[in-house]
Amino acid sequence: MPVWAETTLGTWGRVHRSRLRAARPPESGAVPDLVRAENDSSVVIHGGGRCYGDASLDTGGQAILTRSLNRIVDFDPAAGEAVCEAGVTFEELSPAIFPHGWCYPVSSATAAVTLGGAFANDIHSKNHHVLGSFGDHTKWVDLALAGGEVVRASPAENPDLYFASLGGMGLTGAVLRVCIRLMPIPSNSVDARYVPYPDLDAMLDAINGGRETEEFLFGWVDVFARGPALGRGILESGRLAAADEGCVPPPKPRSIPFAPPTGPFLAPAMRRAARRRHEKLPPRGAEVRKDLFSFLFPLDHVKGFNKLYGRSGFYSIHAGFPPAAERAGIRAMLEEIAAAQAGSITAVVKPMRGPGRGLMSFPIEGMVLAADLPRRRDTPGLHSRLEALVLDHGGRLYVAKDALMSSDGFARMFPNLPAFRAALERFDPNGRFQSDLARRLRIRG
Ligand SMILES: Cc1cc2nc3c(=O)[nH]c(=O)nc-3n(C[C@H](O)[C@H](O)[C@H](O)COP(=O)(O)OP(=O)(O)OC[C@H]3O[C@@H](n4cnc5c(N)ncnc54)[C@H](O)[C@@H]3O)c2cc1C
């Protein structure tokens, strides 16, 4: 039986650090005992730790660390299916399946995310408008429930448990194994196109115009641009390439060794970088054949990218808007962010095709705006103004990237919350699974 040891855990935004007791199961068979043990304390499941805020922390409680559960249990190249332990990351899965002509259909923008974490947040990628979210490609999962029993759940088998757990933030149980349906790939390359757009309307028109033709669609936005240039950016589109010939080599790995001090230099430096990125491209854009892995995970070649915001860390805001409000909602948010000069190294807009299948899945039909918010004294105030704007426009925030959303706002954004609470009451009546996020948002009521 693995031992619980006092430790400190953090997450991607580098704002939250929790003291708790953690255990690292050597194999998935050890998880039920850990879940059952010491029922007087709460427990959180901690995967790759790539959520931005407090979703995989349980201050003063316990954490089950799943990265040790990293075995690919079965890969069937004929059927295009893979069964993996929940701690397998996209980075670990890729070399096992890419050479056989298969890829996972949905991933996040970093390969360090685990499949358990991907399921628990029903993650979406830059191809959501075509392929939907992670749960659209999950055949089944095995979960360890609060009482220690292991249950298989799928849309057909224990569907109530399945749809509560998909996007359920790890609160229904610990995912032990995931079976995913893979996507065939003709090569290991993507034909990518980068085109600059001068303002938000042009950018959103181009994204909506590409929904039917492009496999991947994603806009990089310069959040410093104001006035007529508000929302200007670079549209990245892509299609799986027929062959690897002519593919440019992946960028050289770099690393940020330490967090620089923050201060008055951060925003101007980011503003210059955003302008340079935009001006470097010819007005008609550029095309390049890229290797699939670095196309899917563009930030991963800079190790420690999250240190760039300095020692104070950063928050994020990731908002989805329905089609009728996407233009007005994104415009209002960008105006607020630009006025606060709360610059972001990466800010993106991307299209979504419709709701995820989980009770608490984030995706809806419409458009997403995501931006980092460097941590400053005025950031909580800025975030609450942004949250109000999102609510006014009928949108919602993505919990995986949030740390400041209010519990009232959360309840208004996720109408399935009462049904989710009923599922938690059924599958974990004593509230064994907890997290700092669940307490902050009063998810259990
Ligand atoms: C650089 C970067 C880019 C990103 N890009 C995207 C993106 O494009 N699209 C997107 O949707 N998200 C994106 N994310 C967010 C990320 O995909 C999610 O936060 C994801 O859930 C993180 O998974 P993880 O393995 O790191 O889990 P953690 O961060 O450790 O945990 C996240 C949540 O999942 C739960 N969890 C983890 N493992 C399990 C398990 N085995 N069983 C039950 N619950 C579990 C945790 O309890 C917690 O609630 C990005 C994050 C980063 C840092």
The ligand as an SDF file (V2000), in Angstrom:
LIG
                    3D

 53 58  0  0  0  0  0  0  0  0999 V2000
   -0.2980   25.2460  -21.7370 C   0  0  0  0  0  0  0  0  0  0  0  0
   -1.7070   24.6990  -21.5380 C   0  0  0  0  0  0  0  0  0  0  0  0
   -2.5550   24.5980  -22.6200 C   0  0  0  0  0  0  0  0  0  0  0  0
   -3.8520   24.0950  -22.4440 C   0  0  0  0  0  0  0  0  0  0  0  0
   -4.6410   23.9920  -23.5360 N   0  0  0  0  0  0  0  0  0  0  0  0
   -5.8990   23.5150  -23.4140 C   0  0  0  0  0  0  0  0  0  0  0  0
   -6.7330   23.3650  -24.5500 C   0  0  0  0  0  0  0  0  0  0  0  0
   -6.3350   23.6510  -25.6820 O   0  0  0  0  0  0  0  0  0  0  0  0
   -7.9830   22.8890  -24.3610 N   0  0  0  0  0  0  0  0  0  0  0  0
   -8.4450   22.5270  -23.1290 C   0  0  0  0  0  0  0  0  0  0  0  0
   -9.5920   22.0980  -23.0400 O   0  0  0  0  0  0  0  0  0  0  0  0
   -7.6810   22.6550  -22.0320 N   0  0  0  0  0  0  0  0  0  0  0  0
   -6.4180   23.1220  -22.1460 C   0  0  0  0  0  0  0  0  0  0  0  0
   -5.6210   23.2230  -21.0420 N   0  0  0  0  0  0  0  0  0  0  0  0
   -6.1660   22.8170  -19.7390 C   0  0  0  0  0  0  0  0  0  0  0  0
   -5.9280   21.3270  -19.4640 C   0  0  0  0  0  0  0  0  0  0  0  0
   -6.2030   20.5590  -20.5930 O   0  0  0  0  0  0  0  0  0  0  0  0
   -6.8440   20.8380  -18.3480 C   0  0  0  0  0  0  0  0  0  0  0  0
   -6.6760   21.6110  -17.2050 O   0  0  0  0  0  0  0  0  0  0  0  0
   -6.6220   19.3650  -17.9990 C   0  0  0  0  0  0  0  0  0  0  0  0
   -7.6780   18.9220  -17.2050 O   0  0  0  0  0  0  0  0  0  0  0  0
   -5.3120   19.1710  -17.2450 C   0  0  0  0  0  0  0  0  0  0  0  0
   -5.0970   17.7930  -17.0600 O   0  0  0  0  0  0  0  0  0  0  0  0
   -3.9990   17.2760  -16.0320 P   0  0  0  0  0  0  0  0  0  0  0  0
   -3.6920   15.8540  -16.3390 O   0  0  0  0  0  0  0  0  0  0  0  0
   -2.8530   18.1990  -15.9840 O   0  0  0  0  0  0  0  0  0  0  0  0
   -4.8330   17.2830  -14.6780 O   0  0  0  0  0  0  0  0  0  0  0  0
   -4.7390   18.1800  -13.3620 P   0  0  0  0  0  0  0  0  0  0  0  0
   -4.4540   19.5710  -13.7050 O   0  0  0  0  0  0  0  0  0  0  0  0
   -3.8610   17.5140  -12.3830 O   0  0  0  0  0  0  0  0  0  0  0  0
   -6.2630   18.0550  -12.8910 O   0  0  0  0  0  0  0  0  0  0  0  0
   -7.2810   18.7370  -13.5790 C   0  0  0  0  0  0  0  0  0  0  0  0
   -8.6370   18.2080  -13.1180 C   0  0  0  0  0  0  0  0  0  0  0  0
   -8.8090   16.8710  -13.5510 O   0  0  0  0  0  0  0  0  0  0  0  0
   -9.0360   15.9960  -12.4440 C   0  0  0  0  0  0  0  0  0  0  0  0
   -8.3330   14.7330  -12.7380 N   0  0  0  0  0  0  0  0  0  0  0  0
   -7.0780   14.5730  -13.2080 C   0  0  0  0  0  0  0  0  0  0  0  0
   -6.8120   13.2640  -13.3720 N   0  0  0  0  0  0  0  0  0  0  0  0
   -7.9380   12.5930  -12.9980 C   0  0  0  0  0  0  0  0  0  0  0  0
   -8.2920   11.2240  -12.9190 C   0  0  0  0  0  0  0  0  0  0  0  0
   -7.4320   10.2420  -13.2500 N   0  0  0  0  0  0  0  0  0  0  0  0
   -9.5210   10.9060  -12.4780 N   0  0  0  0  0  0  0  0  0  0  0  0
  -10.4230   11.8530  -12.1250 C   0  0  0  0  0  0  0  0  0  0  0  0
  -10.1330   13.1740  -12.1700 N   0  0  0  0  0  0  0  0  0  0  0  0
   -8.9040   13.5330  -12.6130 C   0  0  0  0  0  0  0  0  0  0  0  0
   -8.4400   16.7300  -11.2470 C   0  0  0  0  0  0  0  0  0  0  0  0
   -9.0190   16.3250  -10.0260 O   0  0  0  0  0  0  0  0  0  0  0  0
   -8.7910   18.1660  -11.5950 C   0  0  0  0  0  0  0  0  0  0  0  0
  -10.1190   18.4590  -11.2780 O   0  0  0  0  0  0  0  0  0  0  0  0
   -4.3140   23.6960  -21.1600 C   0  0  0  0  0  0  0  0  0  0  0  0
   -3.4370   23.7660  -20.0710 C   0  0  0  0  0  0  0  0  0  0  0  0
   -2.1500   24.2620  -20.2640 C   0  0  0  0  0  0  0  0  0  0  0  0
   -1.2190   24.3400  -19.0730 C   0  0  0  0  0  0  0  0  0  0  0  0
  1  2  1  0
  2  3  1  0
  2 52  2  0
  3  4  2  0
  4  5  1  0
  4 50  1  0
  5  6  2  0
  6  7  1  0
  6 13  1  0
  7  8  2  0
  7  9  1  0
  9 10  1  0
 10 11  2  0
 10 12  1  0
 12 13  2  0
 13 14  1  0
 14 15  1  0
 14 50  1  0
 15 16  1  0
 16 17  1  0
 16 18  1  0
 18 19  1  0
 18 20  1  0
 20 21  1  0
 20 22  1  0
 22 23  1  0
 23 24  1  0
 24 25  2  0
 24 26  1  0
 24 27  1  0
 27 28  1  0
 28 29  2  0
 28 30  1  0
 28 31  1  0
 31 32  1  0
 32 33  1  0
 33 34  1  0
 33 48  1  0
 34 35  1  0
 35 36  1  0
 35 46  1  0
 36 37  1  0
 36 45  1  0
 37 38  2  0
 38 39  1  0
 39 40  1  0
 39 45  2  0
 40 41  1  0
 40 42  2  0
 42 43  1  0
 43 44  2  0
 44 45  1  0
 46 47  1  0
 46 48  1  0
 48 49  1  0
 50 51  2  0
 51 52  1  0
 52 53  1  0
M  END
$$$$
